Amino acid sequence: MRILHFYKTFFPDSMGGIEQVINQIARGSSKFGVKAEVLSLSSKPQPKMIEMAGYLAHRAKLTAQIASTGFSISAFSSFRKLADKADVIHYHFPWPFMDLVHLTTSVRKPAIVTYHSDVIRQKYLLKIYRPLKRNFLSSMDRIVATSPNYLATSGVLKEYSDKVSVIPIGLDKETYPESSEERKEYWRQKFGEDFFLFVGVLRYYKGLHILIEAAKGLDLRIVIVGSGPVERELKNQASSLGARNIYFLGHLENEDKVALLTLCYGVVFPSHLRSEAFGVSLLEGAMYGKPMISSEIGTGTTFVNIAGETGLVVPPSNPFALRQAMQYLWDNPNVAAEMGRRAEERYRRFFTGDKMVESYVGLYNDLVKSEKWLART
């Protein structure tokens, strides 16, 4: 079986959560005899094709970027060529240009979309986009929500509930490198093991401005791994507040990220808007057995992090509550350790890469064997 994934960005150009999900699905499904390919846009698409671990990644030239939406002239022909060879097209929402490509190329193949998030920020543009979005979602054979929480709170998903499946995001720990004792010691010398860790792309909805405000009055270190659009303003905010306990490390290689996940006291994830639909880096914290702190925003973050069981959940946009949560975990190491143990246990029960991939492969098989598509072959 051949699967084509289509999303606006991908490795190695971008290392965000959705890209990681696509990587996990494409890589893991090869164990089931699935040949996966990924098409994305790139400002520097050379080489145009990259051989990844068990699948191929193709890159079309990015022509323009408007309101966080990438457009590409060459993507139409690239998509049509790759889709012709595929048995199933797997889209990843939201990306309005993807909807346009799907509806104009007239490729007639079984199609599913993983619905990663509602469109939150571009409220005025959403009015223009809404008809295109409805046509796109209506044309899908199946829609996948990444958590029951998001399905229950998304007005858009409720419109299509008859064809929505829930497949939680999963991670395969074996795809993460082992961190050498040398790298762990390097970071231990810098931060010890008494720091809270955030990992992710620095975007507006990650709530890091709230975390910086919460850091005032704490003796604890807060380490931020990642880069992104709001990096400069966050550094300026930390500087203006005199927050000397916050460390911006930028983008790091996976071995260093794993070293920090291994060493940290807990993972803090202050995302405050529904654009944060799941929180892959929050799940990474659970995978490494760390207690977590997140905000209740009605999405998958509180499907990963269960309040009082795997960590603490605070109201969004509340620096005082976030500060209290970090202090509470630090003052109660036995509670924190038990929460970390339960977080890892929950990861193994619900969020492994194998569980996610098996569910998707089952969905692919159901689609190609459905009466709708068998009648067209």
N, C-alpha and C positions, 0 to 999 in steps of 0.2 A: 504494500500500500504506500502511496506517495502523498505527503501532506505539504501544503504550502502555507507558511505563516506570513502574514503581512502586517507590518507596523512601521511607524514613522522613524524610529531610531533603533539601533541595535549595536551589539559588540562589533568591533572595539571602539566605535565612535562614542557610544554612550553606555554607561554601566548602571542604569537605574533599576528600579524594582520590576517593572514590566519586562524589560529586557532580560532580567534574570529568570523570570517565569518562563518566557519563551525558550530560553536556553535550556532550562530544566526539562521542559516538555520535549523539545526537539532531541536533546541528548538522551533522555531516558527512554523515549519511544523507540529508539534504534534497537533496544534489547528485545522488542516485540516484532522485529522485522519491518518496522516502519521507516521509510526513507523520507526524512524531513528536509525542507529547504526554507530559508527565511529571506524575504525581500524587505529592504528598508531603504531609507534615503541617507545620503552622505554628502557633505560639502566637498569632500576629497575622496571620491569613490575609486581609488586606485590602491590595490587591485579591485576589480569589479566583483570578484568572487573569492571568498576565503573558505578554506576547508577547516571546519571546526571539529570538535570531538564527536564524530559520528553523524555529522550533517553538513550542509553547505549554506553559507550566508552570502547573499547577493546584494549589491549596493547600486542604486540608481542615483544619478546626479541630482542633488537638491537645487532647484531653480530659484525658489523664493520662500521666505518665511513671513507669514502674516498672522498676527494674533496667536502666536505659539503653534501655528499649523504649517507644516512643511508642504510645499508643492513641488512637483517634478514633472517636466514634460516627458522625459524618457521613461518614467515609471509606467506609463500606459502600455507601451510595447513590451517592457520587461515583465510586467504582470501578466499580460496576455500570453506570452511565450511560456512562462513558468506554470501558469494556471492550466494551460492545455495539457501538460504532462501530469498534473496532480489528480488524485482521486477525491480529495477533500480540500477546500480552502478554509483556512483557520485565520479569522480576522481578530484584531485586538483593539477594542474601543476604549476611549474616544480618539478619533482622528478624522475630521470631516473630509479631508482629501481622499482617504480610503473609501468612504461611502461613495464619493464621486467616481472613483476608478471602478468600483464594483458595479455600479449602475450603468456606466457608459461603455464598458468593454464587452458586455453581453456574454460573459463566460457562464456557461450553464453547468455548474458542478455543485455537488452537495457543499453547503456552507454553514459554518458555525462561527459565532463571535463570542469571545470572552469579554464580558462587560466589566471592565476594570474600575470604571468610575462614571458618575454623572458628570455632565458639563456644568461647572460651578461658577467660574469667574466671569466668562464672557456673556453676561446676561443679555446685552443688547444684540450681540451677534447671534445669540442663540435663537432669537425670534426669526432671523433670516435662515438659520441652519435647520430649524425644527422640521420643515417638510422633507428635506433631504434625509435627515436622521430617521424619520418615521418610515420613509420608503426603504431605507437600508435595513432597519431592524425588522420590518415586516417581511422582507425578502429572505431573511435568515431561516434555515431549517431548525436550528437550535441556538439558544442563547444561554451562556454559562455565567452565573453569578459566582463570585469567589467566596461568599459567606452567606449563611442564612440571615445574618444581621443586615447586610446590604440589600438583599432581596426584600426584606420586610420594610425597609425604610426608603426605598427608591420608588418614586412615583412613576418613573419611566418603566422600570422592570415590572411593576404591577400591571401595566397595560398588556404585557406579553407573557403573563404568568403561565399560560397554558403550554408554552414551549421553553420555559426556563428550567435548567438543571443547576444544582449547586455542586460545584467541585472546588473545595478549598485549595488554596495554593499550598504546594509542598516543596520541600528542599531535600536534596540528596547530600547528606553530609560528606559522603565519599568524594564529591566533586570539589570540596574545599581542601586546600593544601594543608598538610601538617606544618605547624609553625615550629621552627627549630628552637632549641634551647637558647641559642645565640640571639635570635630575634626577640624572644620573650625576655631575656635578660636585658637587652638593649632598652626595651620599653619599660621594664621594671625599674631600671635605674632612673628613668625620666619621671615616671608617675607612681611607682610603687604598685599597690593593688587596692588602693582606697579611692578609686575614681569611678564616676558614672560616665557611661559611654553613649554617645549618639553616633549612628552611622546612617548616611543617606545623602542624596542630592540636596543642596541648600536651596529650597524653593519657598515661595511665599506661604504655602499652606503647612509647612513643617513645624510652625510654631516656635522656631528657635529664638525669636525676639522675646517670647514669653520665658523661655529657659534662661536667657541671659538676665532678664529682670529677676527671675527666681534665684539666681546665683548670688545676689546681694545678701550679705549676712551669713553665707555658708562658708565653713572652713574646708569643705570638700572640693576636690578637683572635678571638673567637667571637661571631658575630652570630646571634641567634635571632629569626626572623620568625614570628609566629603568636600566637594566644591559645587558651585552652582550660581544661579543668577543673582541671589541676594547676599552673596558672600561679603562683598565690600561693606554694605550697610550694616551687616551683623557685626563685623569687626569694628566699625566705627561706633556702634552702640556699646559694645563691650568696653571700648577704650574710653568713651565719654562717661560711663558708669564706674570706671576704675575697677572693672571685674578682672582681677589678676588670677582668679582661679579657673578661668576658661582658656582652653588651648585649642586653637584651630590647626589641624594637621593637613588639611587639603586632601586630595585623592591619594590613597595608598594602595600598594600592591596587596593582593589577597593574603599573602603570608603574614604581612604586618597587621592586616585587619583581623585575622584569626588570632594572632598573638594578643591583640588588645581585647578581643572578645573573651579570650581565655583568662586574662588577668583582671578584667574590670570587676567592680563590686556589684554593679547592676546596670541595666540598660534603661535609658530614659528616652521617651518618644513623645514629644509634646504636640504633635500635629493637632490642629484645632479646627480644621475645615473638612468637609466631606470629600474634598478632592483626594484626601488620604483614604483610599477605599479598603486597604488591608494592612500594609506595613510589613514589607518583606524583611527589612532589617530588624523589626521587632521579633519576627519569627526566628531570625538568626540568633537573637538573644536567648530565646527559649531553647533552641537547638544546642546551645552551649551551656544550658543549665543556669541561666541568670535570672534573678528576680527582675520584673519589669515595672515601669511606670508609664502609663499612657492616659489619654483623655477620652472621655465618653463623647463620641461624635456620631454614634449610631451606625458605625461601619464595622468592618472586620477586625479593627484593632482590639475591640473587646470580645471578639470571638477567639483571638489568639490569647489575649491577656484577660483572665477571669479575676475580677476584683476579689481580693482577700484570699485567693487560692494560688495564683501564679505571680501575683504582684499587686500593685495598687492602681486604682483608676480615679482620676481627679476630674473636676469640671474643666472644660476647655477655656483657654484664655484667662487662666487664674494663676498668676505667678505665686501668690501666697500658698495656695493649696499644693502647687508643685514643689515649692520649697519645703513645706511640711512633710510631704511624702518622701522626699530624698532624705531628710533628717530622720524620719521615723525608721526607715530601713537601715540607716547607718547606726542608729541607737539600739537596734534590735537585730543583731547579727544572726541569732538562731532562727528568728522568723524569716529573715531574708534568705538564709540558706535553705530553709524548708520550701519557701516559695520557688526558689531556683530549681530545686529537685522536682517539684510538681510541674514546673514549666517544661522541663525536659521530658517528663513522663507524658505530658499532654502532646508535646511535639511528636513523640514516637507513636502515640495512639491515633493522631488525626492528620499530621502535617508532613509526613515523609514524602520524598520525591516519588517513591514507588506507588504510594496510594494515589497521588494526583495523576501520574502517568497512566496507570491502569484504568482510571476512570475515563480519561480522555481517549485512550485507545478503544475502550468499549464503546464510547460515543461515536468515534469514527466508524467502527464496524457496523453499528446500528444504522448509521446514515447510508452507507453504501449498499446495505442490504435491504433498505426500506423499499416498500412498494413503489413509492414516488420515483425513485431513481432507477430501480430495476426495470420499470416500464419504459424508461428512456434509453436503455442500453440495447 
